[in-house]
Amino acid sequence: MKKLLSLFLCGLFFCTCFIFPVSAEESGEEAAPDTGVTINVYNWGEYISDGSDGTLNVNQEFTRRTGIHVNYTTFDTNESLYSKLVSGGASYDVIFPSDYMVARMINEGMLEKLDFSNIPNYTYIDEEYRNLAYDPKNEYSVPYTWGVVGIFYNKKYVKEVPTSWDVLWDDQYQGKILMFDNPRDAFGIAQKRLGYSFNSTDMAEWQEAAELLKEQKPLVQAYVMDQIFDKMEIGEAWLAPYYAGDAAILVEENDSIGFAIPTEEGTNFFVDAMCIPEGSQHKAEAEAYINFLCDPEIAAANMEYVGYSTPESSAKELMDEEITSNPIYYPPQEIIDNSEVFLSLPSDINEKIDKLWVEVKMGSSGSTYTLIAVLAGFLLLYIVIVITKTMKRRRMNRY
């Protein structure tokens, strides 16, 4: 969901020295003894400063300072993160789910309660990002970033700044529209267009949103996540809903691409958080990692690179004012007031969403049955061919 790009060129290196913390290696400090411990970190794709273009390599610096190694892998949607954990196919120590997925994992007993004595830098998290609905007692998560969802558009072909989600249903852009490849974000856009809450428990409203997405499908070039970057940059697509933090890639580096937050219906406000999955074998080391990412200097360097918004005023004060004053990354209060967060939904609603999403991607519920029939037909044809060949061989062997 969420790609990074350095916002500074090498020519600005001198300026960044005042923002990015000096690593232990650069300052001549001795590295911490090797603990022999490796933590498994599972984050969104390209969602951490990795040392590109002279920026801070966060994971490397953590290892240098603590002696704890980091095995870092990525996912592309909250749903794929959830599926990976539920399947038991891998063991992780730190994960980065979004708000509604944090709540779902809490409800299903999938997260460890945090020991905040190991996370003293939590004190830097602003009050407005504490005790939120997804973790009301602040027991299981620490905010990592926040942001809103908007529409990236190619100014060469989309002449008016989009103020409504309606533009994603405009047939003059047929074949040039991208759509989220995850159900919660995609359904959320349809729900806002219909005037419904993201968190409706009315099955009829979810069905209506699904019908709206099916209506949109013939206009959609592709359902994507981070693939929007390449498609928008080369002009293959002209419209794409995505996360504001990724303007660092699309808007800052391409004059033909703009970003707009639909003000007519409102949008999604999200928080991505740091959590520890239930059963982590290195809980204390995982908490040390979370604490490290909350250090204001580390957080500032990380967010400068990531492009997403920080929940720490102390980190924000260390960042380039050109970024912190940009309404894309830090939108005005009226935008925030007109936004809504995703909440965890009842299991029957989640099951309904999964079924409806399959229908949307296939085109309709009837298409699903058609596909099954076609596959069954191919299987039957294959069986007939095999039987025919076998009988032919037997007849030839008789002679």
MOURZI-V987875 format. One record per helix or strand of 2 or more residues. SS is the DSSP state (A for helix, B for strand). FROM is the first residue (numbers start at 1). TO is the last residue. If there is no record, write none. Layout:
ss=SS from=FROM to=TO
ss=SS from=FROM to=TO
This chain:
ss=A from=10 to=16
ss=A from=24 to=27
ss=B from=38 to=44
ss=A from=52 to=54
ss=A from=58 to=66
ss=B from=69 to=75
ss=A from=78 to=87
ss=B from=94 to=95
ss=A from=99 to=107
ss=A from=116 to=118
ss=A from=120 to=124
ss=A from=127 to=129
ss=A from=133 to=135
ss=B from=142 to=154
ss=A from=165 to=169
ss=A from=171 to=173
ss=B from=177 to=180
ss=A from=183 to=194
ss=A from=203 to=217
ss=B from=220 to=224
ss=A from=228 to=233
ss=B from=239 to=243
ss=A from=244 to=250
ss=B from=257 to=260
ss=B from=267 to=275
ss=A from=283 to=294
ss=A from=296 to=306
ss=A from=313 to=316
ss=A from=321 to=324
ss=A from=333 to=337
ss=B from=339 to=340
ss=A from=347 to=362
ss=A from=365 to=398
